[in-house]
């Protein structure tokens, strides 16, 4: 195989669910917790709990002690909003945790064509119309969440907020450093 042929082949990564179909963002740029919570439609308390229990952790910058600021990337906020939608439909946090782990392991290439379906007890990942029809035809009551639609909602919400660079220390850390110097 020649080099140009290899370059034309699709790339398969194990964690593509949270990268493909998303705006290209610098991994060193993110949003503070309050903005992430607002964009996802959750409380700051939920955000903090989900980070501490490792359901959705900030990928740009995690907490590093009292007073430090977490920074959430676009992908993180998308997952937060999906978790919120699943909670709103009555799915247990334990089942959502399992679903998020399965989604990460699945390595889905295109989020815009993905639908999360649930029968109220389990969450299913559907990447084609046939999978949706198969699930609905089982005769169970189901609901679906179009991930592409949620992705666009997060994009439009974040337009009004300025992302912050992970290289910039938060204000409290700056004050502490100044006092100790």
Backbone torsions as a table, in degrees:
resi	resn	phi	psi	omega
1	UNK	NA	133.5	-179.7
2	UNK	-85.5	164.6	-177.6
3	UNK	-59.4	-43.4	-179.8
4	UNK	-62.3	-36.5	179.3
5	UNK	-63.9	-41.9	-179.5
6	UNK	-63.5	-36.0	-178.7
7	UNK	-69.7	-27.1	-179.1
8	UNK	-79.6	-17.3	-178.8
9	UNK	-72.2	146.4	178.4
10	UNK	-66.3	148.2	179.3
11	UNK	-94.5	131.2	179.8
12	UNK	-115.8	109.8	175.9
13	UNK	-107.3	161.4	-179.1
14	UNK	-83.1	-15.6	-176.1
15	UNK	-118.6	33.5	-175.3
16	UNK	-72.8	-15.7	-179.0
17	UNK	-53.5	-37.9	-175.0
18	UNK	-104.5	22.0	176.6
19	UNK	-130.4	-47.2	-176.1
20	UNK	-71.2	143.4	179.2
21	UNK	81.7	0.8	-178.2
22	UNK	-104.5	157.2	176.0
23	UNK	-60.7	143.3	177.4
24	UNK	-72.8	115.7	-180.0
25	UNK	-125.4	149.0	177.3
26	UNK	-69.5	132.3	179.5
27	UNK	-67.4	-9.2	179.4
28	UNK	-98.6	8.3	-178.9
29	UNK	-122.7	134.2	-179.5
30	UNK	-154.2	-171.8	-177.0
31	UNK	-121.2	141.2	178.2
32	UNK	-62.6	161.1	-176.6
33	UNK	-55.5	-43.6	-178.7
34	UNK	-61.6	-40.1	179.1
35	UNK	-70.1	-43.0	178.5
36	UNK	-59.9	-43.5	179.6
37	UNK	-63.0	-45.1	-179.4
38	UNK	-63.5	-44.1	-179.4
39	UNK	-65.1	-32.0	-179.7
40	UNK	-86.8	-12.8	-179.6
41	UNK	78.1	30.5	-179.5
42	UNK	-122.0	170.4	177.0
43	UNK	-85.1	159.8	176.8
44	UNK	-64.0	-33.3	178.8
45	UNK	-62.5	-42.3	176.0
46	UNK	-62.4	-45.6	179.5
47	UNK	-56.7	-47.2	-179.5
48	UNK	-62.9	-43.9	-179.9
49	UNK	-63.4	-45.3	-179.4
50	UNK	-64.9	-32.7	176.8
51	UNK	-71.0	-45.1	-179.2
52	UNK	-65.5	-32.1	179.9
53	UNK	-93.0	6.5	174.7
54	UNK	64.5	25.8	174.0
55	UNK	-72.6	-52.6	175.3
56	UNK	-136.4	107.6	-179.6
57	UNK	-100.6	146.9	177.5
58	UNK	-68.3	131.6	-177.8
59	UNK	-93.4	-18.5	-178.8
60	UNK	-81.2	-50.2	177.0
61	UNK	-155.0	123.2	177.4
62	UNK	-86.0	171.2	177.3
63	UNK	-70.8	138.2	-179.2
64	UNK	-128.9	43.5	179.2
65	UNK	121.7	174.4	-177.7
66	UNK	-60.1	129.4	176.5
67	UNK	86.4	-5.2	179.9
68	UNK	-78.9	153.7	-177.1
69	UNK	-102.2	123.9	171.8
70	UNK	-75.8	147.7	173.8
71	UNK	-123.9	124.7	-178.0
72	UNK	-103.1	133.6	175.8
73	UNK	-81.7	171.9	179.5
74	UNK	-56.1	-45.6	-179.3
75	UNK	-59.6	-40.2	179.1
76	UNK	-61.1	-43.9	-177.7
77	UNK	-67.5	-37.1	175.7
78	UNK	-60.2	-45.6	179.2
79	UNK	-63.9	-41.2	177.4
80	UNK	-57.7	-43.9	-178.7
81	UNK	-68.3	-37.8	176.5
82	UNK	-64.4	-41.9	177.6
83	UNK	-61.2	-43.7	178.9
84	UNK	-60.5	-44.9	179.5
85	UNK	-61.0	-42.7	179.1
86	UNK	-65.3	-40.8	176.9
87	UNK	-61.6	-41.7	-179.1
88	UNK	-62.2	-25.1	-179.9
89	UNK	-90.2	0.2	175.2
90	UNK	98.9	5.8	178.1
91	UNK	-73.9	138.9	-179.4
92	UNK	-71.0	152.0	179.0
93	UNK	-61.8	-34.0	177.8
94	UNK	-63.7	-43.7	178.4
95	UNK	-67.8	-37.5	177.9
96	UNK	-64.4	-41.2	178.4
97	UNK	-58.3	-44.8	178.1
98	UNK	-62.9	-43.1	-179.7
99	UNK	-63.0	-42.7	179.7
100	UNK	-62.9	-41.3	177.9
101	UNK	-63.4	-41.6	179.1
102	UNK	-66.7	-38.4	178.6
103	UNK	-63.4	-43.2	179.2
104	UNK	-63.5	-38.8	-179.2
105	UNK	-72.5	-25.4	-175.6
106	UNK	-69.3	-31.5	179.1
107	UNK	63.5	48.6	-178.9
108	UNK	-69.9	137.0	-174.9
109	UNK	-81.9	-36.1	-174.0
110	UNK	-129.0	108.7	-178.3
111	UNK	-68.3	-31.4	-174.4
112	UNK	-65.3	-22.6	179.0
113	UNK	-102.1	14.0	-176.3
114	UNK	-101.6	139.6	176.1
115	UNK	-128.7	131.1	172.8
116	UNK	-91.0	124.6	-179.6
117	UNK	-116.0	150.7	177.1
118	UNK	-146.6	147.6	174.5
119	UNK	-102.7	12.2	-179.4
120	UNK	97.2	-17.8	179.8
121	UNK	-116.8	-40.0	-178.7
122	UNK	-124.4	158.0	178.0
123	UNK	-113.6	134.0	-178.3
124	UNK	-120.8	143.8	177.5
125	UNK	-99.6	118.2	-180.0
126	UNK	-115.2	125.8	-178.4
127	UNK	-112.6	2.4	177.5
128	UNK	-144.6	160.9	176.7
129	UNK	-62.0	-35.1	179.3
130	UNK	-61.3	-40.6	178.9
131	UNK	-65.6	-39.4	178.1
132	UNK	-63.9	-47.4	-179.4
133	UNK	-62.3	-42.0	179.1
134	UNK	-60.0	-43.8	-179.3
135	UNK	-66.7	-43.1	-179.6
136	UNK	-67.9	-35.6	-176.8
137	UNK	-70.3	-11.0	177.6
138	UNK	-70.5	-9.1	175.7
139	UNK	87.6	2.9	179.2
140	UNK	-89.4	149.3	172.9
141	UNK	-69.6	126.7	-179.5
142	UNK	-133.2	161.2	171.1
143	UNK	-135.1	159.0	-178.7
144	UNK	-131.7	152.1	175.1
145	UNK	-124.2	113.8	177.8
146	UNK	-76.2	111.6	-175.3
147	UNK	-63.2	-36.8	179.3
148	UNK	-60.3	-38.3	178.4
149	UNK	-66.7	-42.5	178.5
150	UNK	-64.7	-39.7	177.7
151	UNK	-57.7	-45.9	-179.8
152	UNK	-66.2	-35.6	177.5
153	UNK	-62.9	-44.1	179.3
154	UNK	-63.7	-44.1	177.5
155	UNK	-55.5	-48.9	-176.3
156	UNK	-68.7	-32.1	177.5
157	UNK	-68.8	-40.6	-175.5
158	UNK	-76.8	-12.4	-179.9
159	UNK	-56.9	-36.7	-176.0
160	UNK	-79.9	-7.8	-177.6
161	UNK	-109.3	146.0	178.7
162	UNK	-91.2	121.9	176.3
163	UNK	-69.3	159.4	-178.6
164	UNK	-118.5	142.7	177.9
165	UNK	-76.7	139.0	177.7
166	UNK	-67.1	-21.1	-179.7
167	UNK	-71.2	-22.6	179.8
168	UNK	-82.9	124.3	177.7
169	UNK	-72.2	149.0	177.3
170	UNK	-71.8	162.7	-173.3
171	UNK	-58.3	-41.8	-178.6
172	UNK	-63.3	-40.7	178.3
173	UNK	-64.8	-37.6	178.3
174	UNK	-64.2	-45.0	179.5
175	UNK	-62.9	-42.6	178.5
176	UNK	-60.9	-44.6	-179.6
177	UNK	-62.6	-38.7	-179.8
178	UNK	-67.3	-38.8	179.7
179	UNK	-69.1	-36.1	-176.9
180	UNK	-80.9	-13.1	-178.1
181	UNK	-82.4	NA	NA
